Amino acid sequence: MIDCHTHMPGGIGFLAAGGFDAADQLAFMDTHDVQRSVVLTHTGLLHPGPDANDAVADYVQADRERLIGFCTVDPRRDDAPAEVERSLGVLRLRGIKFHPWLQGFCVHDAYMDPICALAAEHDVPILFHDGTPPYSLGLQMAVLARRHPRTRIVLGHGGLHDSWRDALAALRAAPNVWACLCGVPPYAAAALVARGPRDRIVVGTDAGLSRRADQPYAAARIAEWRAWDVADERRRAILDENARELLGLA
């Protein structure tokens, strides 16, 4: 399987986590038969900038094939496109992550346009935190996706507990919107799997939020997915094949 939503250790305040490193993450992946993991920053969600992206690049250096690093920026800054270009080019990171709720910006503003254009140019996805109003709702991302049809937009949490219907509507509103089932309650995940597009749903554990190297909550999510009452072909697509397409691994 491919885990499309994990975090490296670090962070500030309630985001702080630690007690593990890249070697521990790779060992966790081996234990649970996870072939690849997308790695997102903690610290950069509150203090985006070159240092946070450098730290992700250093972390994934442990195994650049299996650990797929994403960068982040403050999109309101004039130098944001240049930092995205550096991160995707020089640092060889392979996607962009935004948390509009924590970072405090609206995805509808024009400063998102050059960043979406760069993502399309580099053929990498943009993963957004979603499921938290007022700035992080699926249909807001769908408007951005329709404005940038060549850019793959990922709803990083599939709407969480209260907004999964919004995420389902976003999947239907734009063919370049994807949903990552990460933190979605089982009944909502089942609805998204049953009613969403078969080729644009992936999974993520949010591993890295615990101070324990064995990440028990992430292990529980993996066990839950493997026990889904869906056809093997559908499960294989959601756990592996769709992510390969999303991340350019196909």
C-alpha positions as CSV (number, residue, x, y, z in Angstrom):
1,M,0.0,0.0,0.0
2,I,0.9,3.7,-0.3
3,D,0.3,6.0,2.6
4,C,-0.4,9.5,1.1
5,H,-0.5,11.4,4.4
6,T,2.3,11.2,7.1
7,H,4.3,13.8,9.0
8,M,8.0,14.0,10.0
9,P,8.7,14.6,13.7
10,G,8.9,18.1,15.0
11,G,6.3,20.8,15.3
12,I,5.2,23.4,17.8
13,G,2.6,23.3,20.6
14,F,-0.2,20.9,20.0
15,L,1.5,19.8,16.7
16,A,4.6,18.8,18.5
17,A,5.6,15.1,18.0
18,G,8.9,13.2,18.2
19,G,10.5,10.2,19.6
20,F,11.1,8.7,16.1
21,D,13.2,9.3,13.0
22,A,13.2,8.3,9.3
23,A,14.7,4.9,10.2
24,D,11.8,4.3,12.6
25,Q,9.3,5.4,10.0
26,L,10.8,3.0,7.4
27,A,10.7,0.2,10.0
28,F,7.0,1.0,10.7
29,M,6.3,0.8,6.9
30,D,8.1,-2.6,6.7
31,T,6.0,-3.9,9.6
32,H,2.8,-3.0,7.9
33,D,3.7,-3.6,4.3
34,V,3.6,0.0,3.3
35,Q,5.7,0.5,0.1
36,R,5.9,4.3,0.1
37,S,4.8,7.2,2.2
38,V,4.2,10.9,1.5
39,V,6.0,12.9,4.2
40,L,4.7,16.4,5.2
41,T,6.1,19.0,7.5
42,H,4.9,19.8,11.0
43,T,6.8,22.9,11.8
44,G,6.3,24.4,8.4
45,L,2.5,24.5,8.9
46,L,3.0,27.3,11.4
47,H,6.3,28.7,10.1
48,P,6.5,27.9,6.4
49,G,9.8,28.7,4.7
50,P,13.0,27.4,3.3
51,D,14.2,25.8,6.6
52,A,11.1,23.7,6.9
53,N,11.5,22.5,3.3
54,D,15.2,21.8,3.8
55,A,14.3,19.7,6.9
56,V,11.8,17.6,4.9
57,A,14.4,17.1,2.1
58,D,17.0,16.0,4.7
59,Y,14.5,13.6,6.3
60,V,13.5,11.8,3.1
61,Q,17.1,11.4,2.1
62,A,17.1,8.2,4.2
63,D,15.2,6.6,1.3
64,R,14.1,8.9,-1.5
65,E,12.3,6.1,-3.3
66,R,10.0,5.2,-0.4
67,L,9.7,8.5,1.4
68,I,8.1,11.2,-0.8
69,G,8.6,14.7,0.5
70,F,6.2,17.6,0.0
71,C,7.1,21.3,0.5
72,T,5.0,24.1,1.9
73,V,5.1,27.9,1.6
74,D,3.1,30.9,2.7
75,P,1.3,31.6,-0.6
76,R,0.8,35.3,0.3
77,R,4.5,36.0,0.2
78,D,6.0,37.5,-3.0
79,D,8.8,34.9,-2.9
80,A,6.4,31.9,-2.5
81,P,6.6,30.8,-6.2
82,A,10.4,31.0,-6.1
83,E,10.5,28.8,-3.0
84,V,8.1,26.3,-4.6
85,E,10.4,26.2,-7.6
86,R,13.5,25.6,-5.4
87,S,11.8,22.9,-3.4
88,L,10.6,21.0,-6.4
89,G,13.7,21.6,-8.5
90,V,16.8,21.8,-6.2
91,L,15.4,19.8,-3.3
92,R,13.6,17.3,-5.5
93,L,10.5,17.3,-3.3
94,R,7.5,15.9,-5.1
95,G,4.4,17.8,-4.1
96,I,3.1,20.8,-2.1
97,K,1.1,20.8,1.2
98,F,-1.1,23.6,2.5
99,H,-3.1,23.9,5.7
100,P,-5.3,26.9,5.0
101,W,-6.8,26.8,8.5
102,L,-3.5,26.9,10.4
103,Q,-1.8,29.1,7.8
104,G,-4.7,31.4,7.7
105,F,-5.3,32.0,4.0
106,C,-8.1,31.6,1.5
107,V,-7.6,29.4,-1.5
108,H,-9.7,31.6,-3.7
109,D,-7.1,34.5,-3.8
110,A,-5.0,35.2,-6.8
111,Y,-1.7,34.3,-5.1
112,M,-2.6,30.7,-5.5
113,D,-2.6,30.9,-9.3
114,P,1.2,30.9,-9.9
115,I,1.7,28.1,-7.4
116,C,-1.0,26.0,-9.1
117,A,0.7,26.7,-12.4
118,L,4.0,25.5,-11.0
119,A,2.5,22.3,-9.7
120,A,1.0,21.6,-13.1
121,E,4.4,22.4,-14.8
122,H,6.2,20.0,-12.5
123,D,3.4,17.5,-12.6
124,V,3.0,17.2,-8.8
125,P,-0.1,17.3,-6.7
126,I,-1.1,19.9,-4.1
127,L,-2.5,18.4,-0.9
128,F,-4.7,20.6,1.3
129,H,-5.9,20.0,4.8
130,D,-9.6,19.9,4.6
131,G,-12.6,19.4,6.8
132,T,-12.1,22.5,9.0
133,P,-14.1,25.6,8.4
134,P,-13.9,28.4,7.4
135,Y,-10.9,28.1,5.1
136,S,-10.5,24.3,4.6
137,L,-13.6,22.9,3.0
138,G,-13.7,20.6,0.0
139,L,-15.9,22.7,-2.3
140,Q,-13.5,25.7,-1.8
141,M,-10.7,23.4,-3.1
142,A,-13.1,22.3,-6.0
143,V,-13.4,26.0,-7.1
144,L,-9.6,26.2,-7.2
145,A,-9.4,22.9,-9.1
146,R,-11.8,24.1,-11.7
147,R,-9.7,27.3,-12.1
148,H,-6.6,25.1,-12.6
149,P,-7.8,22.0,-14.5
150,R,-4.2,20.8,-15.1
151,T,-3.4,20.7,-11.4
152,R,-4.2,17.7,-9.2
153,I,-5.8,18.9,-5.9
154,V,-6.0,16.5,-3.0
155,L,-8.4,16.8,-0.1
156,G,-6.0,15.6,2.6
157,H,-8.7,14.4,5.0
158,G,-11.7,13.6,2.8
159,G,-13.8,16.0,4.9
160,L,-13.0,14.5,8.3
161,H,-16.1,14.0,10.5
162,D,-18.4,16.8,9.6
163,S,-17.6,17.7,6.0
164,W,-17.2,14.4,4.1
165,R,-20.4,15.2,2.1
166,D,-18.6,18.4,1.0
167,A,-15.6,16.3,0.0
168,L,-17.9,13.9,-2.0
169,A,-19.5,16.9,-3.8
170,A,-16.0,18.3,-4.6
171,L,-15.0,15.0,-6.1
172,R,-18.0,15.2,-8.4
173,A,-17.5,18.9,-9.2
174,A,-14.0,18.7,-10.7
175,P,-12.2,15.7,-12.3
176,N,-8.8,16.9,-10.9
177,V,-10.0,16.7,-7.3
178,W,-8.8,13.7,-5.3
179,A,-9.7,12.6,-1.7
180,C,-7.3,11.1,0.9
181,L,-9.1,9.0,3.5
182,C,-7.2,10.2,6.5
183,G,-9.0,10.7,9.8
184,V,-12.4,10.0,8.1
185,P,-14.7,8.0,10.4
186,P,-15.5,4.5,9.1
187,Y,-19.1,5.2,8.0
188,A,-18.0,8.3,6.0
189,A,-15.0,6.4,4.4
190,A,-17.4,3.7,3.4
191,A,-19.7,6.2,1.8
192,L,-16.8,7.9,-0.1
193,V,-15.6,4.5,-1.3
194,A,-19.1,3.4,-2.4
195,R,-20.2,6.7,-4.0
196,G,-16.9,8.5,-5.0
197,P,-14.9,8.0,-8.2
198,R,-13.0,4.7,-8.0
199,D,-9.8,6.2,-9.5
200,R,-9.4,9.4,-7.3
201,I,-9.5,8.0,-3.7
202,V,-6.3,7.3,-1.8
203,V,-5.5,6.6,1.9
204,G,-3.3,8.2,4.6
205,T,-2.6,7.4,8.2
206,D,-1.5,10.8,9.5
207,A,1.4,8.8,11.0
208,G,3.9,11.0,12.8
209,L,1.5,12.7,15.1
210,S,2.4,10.3,17.9
211,R,5.5,10.4,20.1
212,R,5.6,6.6,19.8
213,A,7.7,5.1,17.0
214,D,5.1,2.3,16.5
215,Q,2.3,4.9,15.7
216,P,-0.5,2.7,17.1
217,Y,-3.4,4.8,15.7
218,A,-1.8,4.6,12.2
219,A,-1.5,0.8,12.5
220,A,-5.2,0.6,13.5
221,R,-6.2,2.6,10.4
222,I,-4.2,0.2,8.1
223,A,-5.9,-2.8,9.7
224,E,-9.3,-1.1,9.2
225,W,-8.6,-0.6,5.5
226,R,-7.5,-4.1,4.9
227,A,-10.7,-5.4,6.5
228,W,-12.9,-3.2,4.2
229,D,-15.9,-5.1,2.8
230,V,-15.1,-4.2,-0.8
231,A,-14.0,-6.1,-3.8
232,D,-10.3,-6.9,-3.9
233,E,-9.9,-5.0,-7.1
234,R,-11.4,-1.8,-5.6
235,R,-9.4,-2.2,-2.4
236,R,-6.2,-2.6,-4.5
237,A,-7.0,0.6,-6.4
238,I,-7.6,2.7,-3.3
239,L,-4.6,1.3,-1.3
240,D,-2.1,1.4,-4.1
241,E,-2.9,1.9,-7.8
242,N,-4.6,5.3,-7.4
243,A,-1.7,6.7,-5.4
244,R,0.8,5.6,-8.0
245,E,-1.2,7.6,-10.6
246,L,-1.5,10.6,-8.3
247,L,2.2,10.7,-7.4
248,G,3.5,9.9,-10.9
249,L,4.7,6.4,-9.9
250,A,2.7,4.5,-12.4
